[in-house]
Amino acid sequence: MNASDYQSDPAWGYYVYGVTTADQRPVPDLPGIEAVARPFLVAEGALAALVSMVPLAQFEEDALEANLGDLAWLEPRARTHQAILAATLGQRTVIPLRFGTIFRDATGIHSMLLSHGATFQRVLAHLNDRLEWGVKLYADPAQLAAQVAANNPRVRTLAAQCQGKSGGAAYMLGKKLNQLLREETTRLVETYAHEGHRMLLAVAVAAQASGVEQPPETKDLTLILKGAYLVEQANTGTFNAVLEQIGSKLVGCSYELTGPWPPYHFADAPDEDAPYA
């Protein structure tokens, strides 16, 4: 069966991966959510939905809700959903939709594209020629604590006061020193997280990022910043260069870069009055 055969079969519906532009650029030449049906476009004016056909017996509301609890069913389809969207990155701009977006017929898709056309157009313009990258910034607690002990004036002063003390005075000063060391190490972590984000945001169009709320209490690497950054494709090299600068400038820090990803974090219409943070 080809796509038109599935479209004429009422037992099959439309699985929507995302919204894109209606043009002649290719769509991913990959098996769809159901391997027998490959992706194609359903166009409405200047917009199109990237879809493939799926059996409604598995994807109607009640059946889908049950299947979402079956990892053996869900995992390969979730991977396919991601693979289809990822494969579009080198071909066209796409607004990714959530897993399990289903329409019984093309009429519903046309209605969606018409109803939300202005928003889709705005988001596509915002995302055009831009990619999402994921960044995790880690700190080595031992290295940061060593930096604080060596360079923080308050810690150095208190450490000097501990010298030569014994008994109860040494115990109390030692507790005070350890507490100050933890506080100043946490402060340094926050400074590094903000500085790393600031450096990345300077070469990104937008970002969504969060830092840690608790001080590092283990000997393992501590995640201090997790962010998604929307970057002009032409600035990808610069973005990577800034990451390397962060790794060398922020002593005791390392980073993990993933992507490029479909722009999951930036698929809403941008609000110019509410900057990304």
WOQUIPE-V522239 format. One record per backbone hydrogen bond with DSSP energy under -1.0 kcal/mol. CO is the residue of the C=O (numbers start at 1). NH is the residue of the N-H. E is the energy in kcal/mol with one decimal. If there is no record, write none. Layout:
# WOQUIPE-V522239
((CO NH E) (CO NH E))
This chain:
# WOQUIPE-V522239
((2 6 -1.7) (3 7 -2.3) (4 8 -1.3) (6 9 -1.3) (9 12 -2.3) (11 56 -2.6) (13 54 -2.3) (14 103 -2.4) (15 52 -1.6) (17 97 -2.8) (18 50 -2.7) (19 95 -3.3) (20 48 -2.3) (21 23 -1.1) (28 30 -1.6) (34 37 -2.7) (37 32 -1.1) (40 51 -3.0) (42 49 -2.5) (44 47 -1.8) (46 22 -2.4) (47 44 -3.2) (48 20 -3.2) (49 42 -2.1) (50 17 -3.0) (51 40 -2.6) (52 15 -3.1) (54 13 -3.2) (55 58 -1.7) (55 59 -1.1) (56 60 -2.4) (60 64 -3.5) (61 65 -2.4) (62 66 -1.8) (63 67 -2.5) (64 68 -2.3) (66 69 -1.1) (67 70 -1.9) (70 74 -2.9) (71 75 -2.5) (74 78 -2.9) (75 79 -2.4) (76 80 -1.8) (77 81 -2.6) (78 82 -2.2) (79 83 -2.7) (80 84 -2.8) (81 85 -1.9) (82 86 -2.9) (83 87 -2.2) (86 89 -1.2) (88 91 -2.2) (88 92 -3.0) (95 19 -2.0) (101 16 -2.8) (103 14 -3.5) (106 110 -2.5) (107 111 -2.2) (108 112 -2.2) (109 113 -2.5) (110 114 -2.1) (111 115 -2.9) (112 116 -2.3) (116 120 -2.8) (117 121 -2.6) (118 122 -2.0) (119 123 -2.6) (120 124 -2.8) (121 125 -2.1) (122 126 -1.8) (123 127 -2.1) (124 128 -1.3) (127 130 -1.9) (129 233 -2.7) (131 231 -3.1) (132 261 -2.9) (133 229 -2.8) (134 258 -2.7) (135 227 -2.7) (136 256 -2.5) (137 224 -3.0) (137 225 -1.4) (138 254 -2.1) (139 222 -2.9) (140 144 -2.4) (141 145 -2.6) (142 146 -2.0) (143 147 -2.1) (144 148 -2.5) (145 149 -2.6) (146 150 -1.9) (147 151 -2.5) (148 152 -2.4) (152 156 -2.6) (153 157 -2.5) (154 158 -2.2) (155 159 -2.6) (156 160 -2.0) (157 161 -1.8) (158 162 -1.3) (162 165 -1.8) (167 171 -2.1) (168 172 -2.7) (169 173 -2.5) (170 174 -2.3) (171 175 -2.2) (172 176 -2.3) (173 177 -2.6) (174 178 -2.6) (175 179 -2.3) (176 180 -2.4) (177 181 -2.6) (178 182 -2.1) (179 183 -2.4) (180 184 -2.8) (181 185 -2.1) (182 186 -2.4) (183 187 -2.2) (184 188 -2.1) (185 189 -2.4) (186 190 -2.4) (187 191 -2.2) (188 192 -2.7) (189 193 -2.6) (190 194 -2.4) (191 195 -2.5) (192 196 -3.0) (193 197 -2.2) (194 198 -2.6) (195 199 -2.4) (196 200 -2.0) (197 201 -2.9) (198 202 -1.4) (200 203 -1.4) (206 230 -2.7) (208 228 -2.9) (210 226 -2.5) (222 139 -2.4) (225 137 -2.8) (226 210 -2.2) (227 135 -2.7) (228 208 -2.4) (229 133 -2.5) (230 205 -3.4) (230 206 -1.1) (231 131 -2.9) (232 235 -1.8) (233 236 -1.5) (235 239 -2.6) (236 240 -2.2) (237 241 -2.0) (238 242 -2.2) (239 243 -1.8) (240 244 -1.8) (241 245 -1.9) (242 246 -2.5) (243 247 -2.2) (244 248 -1.4) (245 249 -3.2) (246 250 -2.4) (249 251 -1.4) (250 253 -2.0) (252 140 -2.5) (254 138 -3.5) (256 136 -2.3) (258 134 -2.9) (261 132 -1.3) (262 264 -2.9) (263 266 -1.1) (271 274 -1.9))
